[in-house]
Amino acid sequence: MWKRLMVAGVVAISGCQVAPGRGIAGSGDALARLAAALPGEYDNHEQAMHAKGGVAVPHLRETWKSLGDDLWLWKLQIRDAPNAAEASWLYRLAAVDGRIKLTPYRALDPAAIKAALGEPSRFRFDTTQWAELAPCAQTGGWKSTQFTAAADAGACSALLSGLGESAGLLPLRLSMEGDMLHTATFADQARGAEAGIDARRLRWFGGWAAINGGGPKAQSDNQDWHMQKDLHLSSEGGRVPLRWRDGAVSGWSLELARTSYPERKLDVLQLNLIDDASGRVLDYVWANPETTAIGFNLGWVQVGLTPASEAYTE
Protein backbone atom coordinates (compact mmCIF):
# COMPACT_ATOMS: atom_id res chain seq x y z
CA MET A 1 0.00 0.00 0.00
CA TRP A 2 2.72 2.45 0.96
CA LYS A 3 4.31 2.11 -2.48
CA ARG A 4 1.24 3.77 -4.01
CA LEU A 5 1.64 6.75 -1.72
CA MET A 6 4.90 7.94 -3.28
CA VAL A 7 5.05 11.22 -5.15
CA ALA A 8 5.87 10.41 -8.76
CA GLY A 9 9.42 11.32 -9.74
CA VAL A 10 10.25 12.96 -13.06
CA VAL A 11 14.02 12.77 -13.26
CA ALA A 12 16.12 9.62 -12.72
CA ILE A 13 18.91 9.81 -10.23
CA SER A 14 22.33 10.49 -11.65
CA GLY A 15 24.87 7.69 -11.68
CA CYS A 16 27.55 10.01 -10.32
CA GLN A 17 28.68 9.38 -6.77
CA VAL A 18 30.30 12.09 -4.70
CA ALA A 19 32.16 11.35 -1.50
CA PRO A 20 30.87 13.32 1.48
CA GLY A 21 33.25 15.85 2.90
CA ARG A 22 34.74 15.61 6.35
CA GLY A 23 32.77 17.19 9.22
CA ILE A 24 33.70 20.78 9.87
CA ALA A 25 36.28 21.02 12.63
CA GLY A 26 34.95 22.72 15.73
CA SER A 27 31.42 22.50 14.39
CA GLY A 28 30.02 23.85 17.64
CA ASP A 29 27.52 22.95 20.29
CA ALA A 30 24.57 22.61 17.90
CA LEU A 31 26.09 19.68 16.02
CA ALA A 32 27.35 18.08 19.23
CA ARG A 33 23.88 18.39 20.81
CA LEU A 34 22.27 16.67 17.86
CA ALA A 35 24.87 13.91 17.83
CA ALA A 36 24.16 13.30 21.51
CA ALA A 37 20.38 13.36 21.06
CA LEU A 38 19.90 11.16 17.98
CA PRO A 39 21.16 7.64 18.79
CA GLY A 40 18.51 5.07 19.52
CA GLU A 41 15.41 3.27 18.32
CA TYR A 42 12.08 5.06 17.99
CA ASP A 43 8.56 3.73 17.47
CA ASN A 44 5.14 5.32 16.91
CA HIS A 45 3.12 2.45 18.37
CA GLU A 46 0.86 4.75 20.39
CA GLN A 47 0.17 7.05 17.42
CA ALA A 48 -0.61 4.10 15.12
CA MET A 49 -2.94 2.46 17.65
CA HIS A 50 -4.92 5.62 18.34
CA ALA A 51 -5.07 7.30 14.94
CA LYS A 52 -8.12 9.55 14.61
CA GLY A 53 -10.37 10.56 11.75
CA GLY A 54 -10.46 7.14 10.13
CA VAL A 55 -7.05 7.67 8.50
CA ALA A 56 -4.62 4.85 9.19
CA VAL A 57 -1.15 5.81 10.35
CA PRO A 58 1.59 3.31 9.50
CA HIS A 59 3.40 1.65 12.38
CA LEU A 60 6.99 2.78 11.91
CA ARG A 61 10.19 1.76 13.72
CA GLU A 62 13.13 4.14 13.19
CA THR A 63 16.76 3.65 14.13
CA TRP A 64 19.50 6.28 14.27
CA LYS A 65 22.95 4.70 14.55
CA SER A 66 26.27 6.56 14.54
CA LEU A 67 28.90 5.17 12.17
CA GLY A 68 31.60 7.66 13.20
CA ASP A 69 33.14 10.54 11.26
CA ASP A 70 29.80 12.46 11.25
CA LEU A 71 28.12 9.61 9.33
CA TRP A 72 24.82 8.15 10.53
CA LEU A 73 22.52 5.36 9.45
CA TRP A 74 18.79 6.17 9.52
CA LYS A 75 16.72 3.03 9.13
CA LEU A 76 12.93 3.15 8.73
CA GLN A 77 10.75 0.03 8.95
CA ILE A 78 7.00 -0.16 8.35
CA ARG A 79 5.91 -2.98 10.65
CA ASP A 80 2.31 -3.34 9.44
CA ALA A 81 1.55 -6.70 7.84
CA PRO A 82 1.04 -7.25 4.94
CA ASN A 83 2.52 -3.86 3.99
CA ALA A 84 5.86 -4.29 5.74
CA ALA A 85 8.69 -2.39 4.09
CA GLU A 86 11.97 -0.81 5.04
CA ALA A 87 14.61 1.60 3.80
CA SER A 88 18.02 2.65 5.11
CA TRP A 89 19.77 5.91 4.34
CA LEU A 90 23.27 7.09 5.13
CA TYR A 91 23.39 10.68 6.43
CA ARG A 92 26.30 13.10 6.70
CA LEU A 93 25.76 15.71 9.43
CA ALA A 94 27.67 18.98 9.10
CA ALA A 95 27.55 22.56 10.32
CA VAL A 96 27.09 24.97 7.39
CA ASP A 97 26.74 28.74 7.85
CA GLY A 98 25.45 28.38 11.39
CA ARG A 99 22.90 25.71 10.45
CA ILE A 100 22.98 21.91 10.59
CA LYS A 101 22.82 20.12 7.25
CA LEU A 102 21.79 16.46 6.99
CA THR A 103 22.71 15.08 3.57
CA PRO A 104 21.34 11.64 2.60
CA TYR A 105 23.03 8.94 0.54
CA ARG A 106 21.47 5.80 -0.87
CA ALA A 107 23.24 2.46 -1.02
CA LEU A 108 24.18 1.22 -4.48
CA ASP A 109 25.24 -2.11 -3.00
CA PRO A 110 23.00 -3.84 -0.41
CA ALA A 111 26.16 -5.13 1.26
CA ALA A 112 26.95 -1.56 2.31
CA ILE A 113 23.81 -1.41 4.44
CA LYS A 114 24.51 -4.83 5.92
CA ALA A 115 28.02 -3.74 6.89
CA ALA A 116 26.80 -0.50 8.46
CA LEU A 117 24.14 -2.30 10.51
CA GLY A 118 26.31 -5.23 11.48
CA GLU A 119 29.54 -3.68 12.72
CA PRO A 120 29.37 0.14 12.79
CA SER A 121 32.81 0.42 14.35
CA ARG A 122 34.36 -1.18 11.26
CA PHE A 123 32.32 0.79 8.73
CA ARG A 124 34.29 2.63 6.04
CA PHE A 125 32.67 4.95 3.54
CA ASP A 126 33.26 3.74 -0.03
CA THR A 127 32.31 6.15 -2.82
CA THR A 128 31.51 3.24 -5.15
CA GLN A 129 28.74 2.01 -2.81
CA TRP A 130 26.79 5.21 -2.13
CA ALA A 131 25.08 7.92 -4.19
CA GLU A 132 24.61 11.40 -2.74
CA LEU A 133 21.05 12.78 -2.77
CA ALA A 134 22.01 16.44 -2.39
CA PRO A 135 18.57 17.89 -3.36
CA CYS A 136 17.05 15.92 -0.46
CA ALA A 137 19.37 17.36 2.20
CA GLN A 138 17.60 18.73 5.26
CA THR A 139 18.74 21.96 6.87
CA GLY A 140 17.76 23.17 10.32
CA GLY A 141 18.78 24.07 13.82
CA TRP A 142 17.93 24.20 17.50
CA LYS A 143 15.29 26.41 19.05
CA SER A 144 15.48 25.97 22.79
CA THR A 145 15.13 22.21 23.39
CA GLN A 146 13.76 21.34 19.95
CA PHE A 147 15.73 20.56 16.80
CA THR A 148 13.95 20.89 13.45
CA ALA A 149 15.12 20.42 9.88
CA ALA A 150 13.46 20.07 6.48
CA ALA A 151 14.27 19.41 2.84
CA ASP A 152 12.91 21.09 -0.28
CA ALA A 153 10.22 18.58 -1.26
CA GLY A 154 9.96 19.91 -4.79
CA ALA A 155 13.66 19.61 -5.51
CA CYS A 156 13.88 16.22 -3.83
CA SER A 157 10.92 14.75 -5.73
CA ALA A 158 12.91 14.97 -8.96
CA LEU A 159 15.03 12.08 -7.71
CA LEU A 160 12.24 9.70 -6.77
CA SER A 161 12.06 7.69 -9.96
CA GLY A 162 15.63 6.54 -9.45
CA LEU A 163 15.13 5.36 -5.88
CA GLY A 164 12.86 2.39 -6.54
CA GLU A 165 10.69 0.97 -3.78
CA SER A 166 12.59 2.89 -1.10
CA ALA A 167 11.42 6.28 -2.34
CA GLY A 168 8.29 6.42 -0.19
CA LEU A 169 10.39 6.14 2.96
CA LEU A 170 12.78 8.98 2.10
CA PRO A 171 12.49 11.55 4.93
CA LEU A 172 11.56 15.13 4.09
CA ARG A 173 11.66 16.65 7.56
CA LEU A 174 12.38 15.83 11.17
CA SER A 175 11.84 17.41 14.55
CA MET A 176 13.30 16.15 17.79
CA GLU A 177 12.64 17.09 21.40
CA GLY A 178 13.48 14.89 24.35
CA ASP A 179 12.55 11.30 23.55
CA MET A 180 10.17 12.24 20.72
CA LEU A 181 11.20 12.05 17.06
CA HIS A 182 8.73 13.57 14.58
CA THR A 183 9.40 12.73 10.95
CA ALA A 184 7.67 12.97 7.61
CA THR A 185 8.44 10.94 4.49
CA PHE A 186 7.11 11.18 0.94
CA ALA A 187 4.60 8.44 1.76
CA ASP A 188 3.17 10.51 4.62
CA GLN A 189 2.14 13.27 2.21
CA ALA A 190 -0.83 11.16 1.10
CA ARG A 191 -2.34 11.82 4.56
CA GLY A 192 -1.95 15.58 4.27
CA ALA A 193 0.71 18.25 4.02
CA GLU A 194 1.36 18.26 7.77
CA ALA A 195 1.05 14.50 8.31
CA GLY A 196 3.98 12.69 9.87
CA ILE A 197 5.18 10.09 12.30
CA ASP A 198 5.32 10.74 16.05
CA ALA A 199 7.81 8.18 17.36
CA ARG A 200 9.14 7.77 20.89
CA ARG A 201 12.54 6.45 21.94
CA LEU A 202 12.39 2.81 22.99
CA ARG A 203 13.26 1.54 26.44
CA TRP A 204 14.03 -2.16 26.67
CA PHE A 205 12.96 -4.39 29.54
CA GLY A 206 13.92 -7.91 30.44
CA GLY A 207 12.60 -10.30 33.03
CA TRP A 208 10.66 -13.42 33.87
CA ALA A 209 7.18 -14.91 33.97
CA ALA A 210 5.66 -17.90 35.74
CA ILE A 211 2.39 -19.51 34.61
CA ASN A 212 0.54 -22.06 36.64
CA GLY A 213 -0.37 -25.18 34.69
CA GLY A 214 -3.94 -24.85 35.93
CA GLY A 215 -4.38 -21.54 34.12
CA PRO A 216 -6.80 -18.88 35.44
CA LYS A 217 -8.74 -21.56 37.38
CA ALA A 218 -5.66 -22.94 39.15
CA GLN A 219 -6.19 -23.93 42.77
CA SER A 220 -4.04 -22.23 45.41
CA ASP A 221 -2.21 -25.49 46.20
CA ASN A 222 -1.26 -26.16 42.56
CA GLN A 223 2.53 -25.99 42.34
CA ASP A 224 2.81 -26.75 38.60
CA TRP A 225 4.69 -23.57 37.68
CA HIS A 226 6.12 -23.04 34.20
CA MET A 227 9.00 -20.54 34.29
CA GLN A 228 10.14 -18.26 31.48
CA LYS A 229 13.34 -16.37 32.30
CA ASP A 230 14.24 -14.77 28.97
CA LEU A 231 11.56 -12.14 28.40
CA HIS A 232 12.54 -9.07 26.35
CA LEU A 233 10.04 -6.31 25.53
CA SER A 234 10.32 -2.76 24.26
CA SER A 235 8.34 0.05 25.84
CA GLU A 236 6.50 0.89 22.61
CA GLY A 237 4.17 -2.02 22.05
CA GLY A 238 6.65 -4.81 22.70
CA ARG A 239 4.82 -8.13 22.80
CA VAL A 240 5.90 -11.70 23.67
CA PRO A 241 3.92 -14.93 24.03
CA LEU A 242 3.91 -16.70 27.36
CA ARG A 243 5.02 -20.33 26.98
CA TRP A 244 4.77 -23.59 28.80
CA ARG A 245 7.98 -25.29 29.92
CA ASP A 246 8.07 -27.38 26.70
CA GLY A 247 8.11 -24.19 24.60
CA ALA A 248 4.51 -24.41 23.42
CA VAL A 249 2.54 -21.16 23.45
CA SER A 250 0.14 -20.88 26.36
CA GLY A 251 -2.53 -18.77 24.65
CA TRP A 252 -1.63 -15.62 26.57
CA SER A 253 0.83 -12.84 25.77
CA LEU A 254 2.40 -9.84 27.45
CA GLU A 255 2.44 -6.38 25.92
CA LEU A 256 4.38 -3.38 27.24
CA ALA A 257 3.40 0.04 25.94
CA ARG A 258 3.52 3.73 26.72
CA THR A 259 -0.09 4.81 26.98
CA SER A 260 -1.74 8.20 27.41
CA TYR A 261 -5.08 8.86 29.11
CA PRO A 262 -5.76 12.55 28.29
CA GLU A 263 -9.03 12.61 30.22
CA ARG A 264 -7.13 11.60 33.36
CA LYS A 265 -4.02 13.59 32.47
CA LEU A 266 -2.01 10.40 32.73
CA ASP A 267 1.01 9.22 30.74
CA VAL A 268 2.04 5.74 31.88
CA LEU A 269 3.97 2.62 31.03
CA GLN A 270 1.37 -0.13 30.88
CA LEU A 271 1.90 -3.90 31.09
CA ASN A 272 -1.01 -5.87 29.60
CA LEU A 273 -1.93 -9.53 29.84
CA ILE A 274 -3.64 -10.45 26.56
CA ASP A 275 -5.81 -13.39 25.57
CA ASP A 276 -4.37 -14.40 22.19
CA ALA A 277 -7.58 -15.92 20.84
CA SER A 278 -9.74 -12.83 21.33
CA GLY A 279 -7.07 -10.11 21.53
CA ARG A 280 -8.76 -8.92 24.73
CA VAL A 281 -6.74 -7.39 27.56
CA LEU A 282 -7.48 -9.60 30.57
CA ASP A 283 -5.67 -7.46 33.10
CA TYR A 284 -3.06 -4.72 33.30
CA VAL A 285 -0.90 -2.63 35.58
CA TRP A 286 0.72 0.70 34.98
CA ALA A 287 3.66 2.67 36.33
CA ASN A 288 5.54 5.91 35.80
CA PRO A 289 7.14 5.84 32.31
CA GLU A 290 10.57 6.18 33.95
CA THR A 291 10.02 3.24 36.29
CA THR A 292 12.83 0.81 37.02
CA ALA A 293 10.48 -2.12 37.64
CA ILE A 294 7.02 -3.26 36.58
CA GLY A 295 5.12 -6.51 37.08
CA PHE A 296 2.08 -8.21 38.55
CA ASN A 297 0.90 -11.26 40.48
CA LEU A 298 -2.54 -12.52 39.51
CA GLY A 299 -2.23 -15.74 41.45
CA TRP A 300 -2.01 -18.02 38.40
CA VAL A 301 0.47 -15.87 36.47
CA GLN A 302 3.31 -13.72 37.76
CA VAL A 303 5.59 -11.33 35.85
CA GLY A 304 8.57 -9.16 36.76
CA LEU A 305 10.40 -6.78 34.39
CA THR A 306 13.30 -4.37 34.85
CA PRO A 307 15.22 -2.18 32.37
CA ALA A 308 17.56 -4.17 30.12
CA SER A 309 21.16 -3.16 29.53
CA GLU A 310 20.95 -3.71 25.76
CA ALA A 311 18.51 -3.57 22.88
CA TYR A 312 16.93 -6.67 21.38
CA THR A 313 15.13 -7.60 18.18
CA GLU A 314 11.38 -8.12 18.39
ZIHU-V29543 format. One record per residue. N is the residue number from 1. RES is the residue in one small letter. NEAR is the number of other C-alpha atoms within 12 Angstrom. Layout:
n:N res:RES near:NEAR
n:N res:RES near:NEAR
This chain:
n:1 res:m near:20
n:2 res:w near:33
n:3 res:k near:26
n:4 res:r near:19
n:5 res:l near:22
n:6 res:m near:28
n:7 res:v near:31
n:8 res:a near:27
n:9 res:g near:22
n:10 res:v near:16
n:11 res:v near:16
n:12 res:a near:19
n:13 res:i near:27
n:14 res:s near:21
n:15 res:g near:19
n:16 res:c near:17
n:17 res:q near:21
n:18 res:v near:21
n:19 res:a near:24
n:20 res:p near:27
n:21 res:g near:20
n:22 res:r near:17
n:23 res:g near:24
n:24 res:i near:22
n:25 res:a near:15
n:26 res:g near:14
n:27 res:s near:23
n:28 res:g near:20
n:29 res:d near:19
n:30 res:a near:29
n:31 res:l near:31
n:32 res:a near:22
n:33 res:r near:25
n:34 res:l near:36
n:35 res:a near:31
n:36 res:a near:18
n:37 res:a near:27
n:38 res:l near:32
n:39 res:p near:27
n:40 res:g near:30
n:41 res:e near:35
n:42 res:y near:39
n:43 res:d near:40
n:44 res:n near:40
n:45 res:h near:36
n:46 res:e near:36
n:47 res:q near:30
n:48 res:a near:28
n:49 res:m near:24
n:50 res:h near:19
n:51 res:a near:20
n:52 res:k near:12
n:53 res:g near:8
n:54 res:g near:10
n:55 res:v near:16
n:56 res:a near:21
n:57 res:v near:33
n:58 res:p near:40
n:59 res:h near:36
n:60 res:l near:43
n:61 res:r near:43
n:62 res:e near:40
n:63 res:t near:31
n:64 res:w near:33
n:65 res:k near:34
n:66 res:s near:31
n:67 res:l near:28
n:68 res:g near:24
n:69 res:d near:24
n:70 res:d near:32
n:71 res:l near:34
n:72 res:w near:36
n:73 res:l near:42
n:74 res:w near:39
n:75 res:k near:35
n:76 res:l near:36
n:77 res:q near:31
n:78 res:i near:34
n:79 res:r near:24
n:80 res:d near:21
n:81 res:a near:13
n:82 res:p near:11
n:83 res:n near:16
n:84 res:a near:21
n:85 res:a near:26
n:86 res:e near:27
n:87 res:a near:33
n:88 res:s near:40
n:89 res:w near:42
n:90 res:l near:45
n:91 res:y near:43
n:92 res:r near:40
n:93 res:l near:41
n:94 res:a near:37
n:95 res:a near:31
n:96 res:v near:24
n:97 res:d near:14
n:98 res:g near:18
n:99 res:r near:26
n:100 res:i near:35
n:101 res:k near:36
n:102 res:l near:42
n:103 res:t near:42
n:104 res:p near:37
n:105 res:y near:43
n:106 res:r near:42
n:107 res:a near:32
n:108 res:l near:26
n:109 res:d near:18
n:110 res:p near:16
n:111 res:a near:17
n:112 res:a near:29
n:113 res:i near:32
n:114 res:k near:20
n:115 res:a near:22
n:116 res:a near:33
n:117 res:l near:25
n:118 res:g near:15
n:119 res:e near:17
n:120 res:p near:22
n:121 res:s near:17
n:122 res:r near:16
n:123 res:f near:24
n:124 res:r near:23
n:125 res:f near:33
n:126 res:d near:24
n:127 res:t near:21
n:128 res:t near:20
n:129 res:q near:26
n:130 res:w near:31
n:131 res:a near:33
n:132 res:e near:34
n:133 res:l near:41
n:134 res:a near:30
n:135 res:p near:28
n:136 res:c near:36
n:137 res:a near:34
n:138 res:q near:37
n:139 res:t near:32
n:140 res:g near:32
n:141 res:g near:33
n:142 res:w near:24
n:143 res:k near:15
n:144 res:s near:12
n:145 res:t near:17
n:146 res:q near:22
n:147 res:f near:33
n:148 res:t near:30
n:149 res:a near:31
n:150 res:a near:31
n:151 res:a near:31
n:152 res:d near:22
n:153 res:a near:27
n:154 res:g near:20
n:155 res:a near:19
n:156 res:c near:37
n:157 res:s near:34
n:158 res:a near:24
n:159 res:l near:35
n:160 res:l near:35
n:161 res:s near:21
n:162 res:g near:24
n:163 res:l near:35
n:164 res:g near:23
n:165 res:e near:25
n:166 res:s near:33
n:167 res:a near:39
n:168 res:g near:38
n:169 res:l near:42
n:170 res:l near:48
n:171 res:p near:45
n:172 res:l near:42
n:173 res:r near:37
n:174 res:l near:37
n:175 res:s near:33
n:176 res:m near:34
n:177 res:e near:25
n:178 res:g near:21
n:179 res:d near:27
n:180 res:m near:29
n:181 res:l near:35
n:182 res:h near:36
n:183 res:t near:39
n:184 res:a near:37
n:185 res:t near:42
n:186 res:f near:40
n:187 res:a near:38
n:188 res:d near:37
n:189 res:q near:29
n:190 res:a near:25
n:191 res:r near:24
n:192 res:g near:15
n:193 res:a near:15
n:194 res:e near:19
n:195 res:a near:25
n:196 res:g near:33
n:197 res:i near:42
n:198 res:d near:36
n:199 res:a near:38
n:200 res:r near:38
n:201 res:r near:35
n:202 res:l near:40
n:203 res:r near:34
n:204 res:w near:36
n:205 res:f near:39
n:206 res:g near:32
n:207 res:g near:28
n:208 res:w near:29
n:209 res:a near:36
n:210 res:a near:33
n:211 res:i near:37
n:212 res:n near:31
n:213 res:g near:25
n:214 res:g near:21
n:215 res:g near:27
n:216 res:p near:23
n:217 res:k near:15
n:218 res:a near:18
n:219 res:q near:14
n:220 res:s near:17
n:221 res:d near:13
n:222 res:n near:17
n:223 res:q near:18
n:224 res:d near:19
n:225 res:w near:23
n:226 res:h near:28
n:227 res:m near:26
n:228 res:q near:30
n:229 res:k near:20
n:230 res:d near:22
n:231 res:l near:33
n:232 res:h near:35
n:233 res:l near:37
n:234 res:s near:39
n:235 res:s near:46
n:236 res:e near:38
n:237 res:g near:39
n:238 res:g near:34
n:239 res:r near:29
n:240 res:v near:33
n:241 res:p near:29
n:242 res:l near:36
n:243 res:r near:29
n:244 res:w near:26
n:245 res:r near:19
n:246 res:d near:12
n:247 res:g near:13
n:248 res:a near:13
n:249 res:v near:19
n:250 res:s near:30
n:251 res:g near:24
n:252 res:w near:31
n:253 res:s near:35
n:254 res:l near:43
n:255 res:e near:41
n:256 res:l near:42
n:257 res:a near:39
n:258 res:r near:36
n:259 res:t near:33
n:260 res:s near:22
n:261 res:y near:15
n:262 res:p near:9
n:263 res:e near:7
n:264 res:r near:9
n:265 res:k near:9
n:266 res:l near:16
n:267 res:d near:19
n:268 res:v near:26
n:269 res:l near:36
n:270 res:q near:38
n:271 res:l near:40
n:272 res:n near:35
n:273 res:l near:35
n:274 res:i near:24
n:275 res:d near:24
n:276 res:d near:21
n:277 res:a near:14
n:278 res:s near:11
n:279 res:g near:16
n:280 res:r near:17
n:281 res:v near:20
n:282 res:l near:22
n:283 res:d near:24
n:284 res:y near:28
n:285 res:v near:27
n:286 res:w near:28
n:287 res:a near:26
n:288 res:n near:20
n:289 res:p near:28
n:290 res:e near:21
n:291 res:t near:20
n:292 res:t near:20
n:293 res:a near:25
n:294 res:i near:33
n:295 res:g near:33
n:296 res:f near:26
n:297 res:n near:21
n:298 res:l near:23
n:299 res:g near:22
n:300 res:w near:25
n:301 res:v near:37
n:302 res:q near:30
n:303 res:v near:38
n:304 res:g near:30
n:305 res:l near:34
n:306 res:t near:26
n:307 res:p near:26
n:308 res:a near:21
n:309 res:s near:13
n:310 res:e near:17
n:311 res:a near:22
n:312 res:y near:21
n:313 res:t near:15
n:314 res:e near:20
